[in-house]
Structure formats: C-alpha cells, structure tokens
Amino acid sequence: MFDALKNIGNIGQLMAKAGEMRQKMEAMQAEMGKRQVTGDAGAGMVTATVNGRLELIKLKIDRERLAVANAEGKTALSQGDFEMLEDLIAAAVRSAQVRAAEMMKDEMSKMAGDMGLPPG
C-alpha cells in the first residue's frame, strides 16, 4: 500500500506533464484540422477530401469517367447509375476518413514518443 504512495512527491511533475500534454494535443488537433487527405473510389471516378478532424471538405465526381462507366454512353444517369454513384461516394468518403484517421494515429504516436510515453 505504501509503495503506491511513495510517488506522491512527484504529483507536481505529473500535473505539469499533464498540462503540457493537453497543450500539445490541442495544438496537434488544430494542425490536423488544417491538413487534408484524399480518398477515391471507382478508379478515381469519385474523390473525397477530408481534414484531420474527419470532416468532408470536398467531393469531386469525374463526369468523363462516369460517362464511360455508363454502358449506354448516355450523359443522364439512370436509377442504377445513381445507386452506383451513391456507393462510390460513400466508399470514397470512407477511404479518405480511414487515411485521415491513420494520419492522426501516427501523429499521436509521435507525440507520445516525444513525451516519453509508451506507445498505445
């Protein structure tokens, strides 16, 4: 029981370390909000861009590739084409969000290592 109390003298250091960590986390989150990551689906038919906060920033649909995908070569989309397009949009957004989450995880691991914290 007393072994747990022997480090009580370090509480000031722990509090300072916690404050430093909070400041670094806030700075990193602000920086991540500025970074953008892109994901695509359908061989680039749909491209989604999200920021480090996983917010969708931009969505681009390549009309030329979509027209080629339309079996009849029509420019107007049929019901089946809309369903395919909806699926591609969702897949592109998910792809971008996964990449952004990986970027955030890598940055957090770097920050933890810089602060002498164990990974994870």
C-alpha angles and dihedrals in degrees: 000000000000091000089068090053097049092084094054089103088065093060091103090054091047092051091049090049091050091051091048091049092050091051092049091048092052091049091048092049090051090050092047090053088061095049120087130206127192130211130179142196135197093035091301097320089125124027124188127191122200132176127234089272088061092248116147107245103170139006122195127188115195100222094192093056090044091053090052089051090055102094094212094046092238120151093214115079121239122215091264090051091054091053091050091048092050090051091049092050092051091047093049092050091048090049092052092046092051090051091048092049090051090050090051092048091051092050092048091050090051091049092048090050092049089053093048094249121143116256118266 
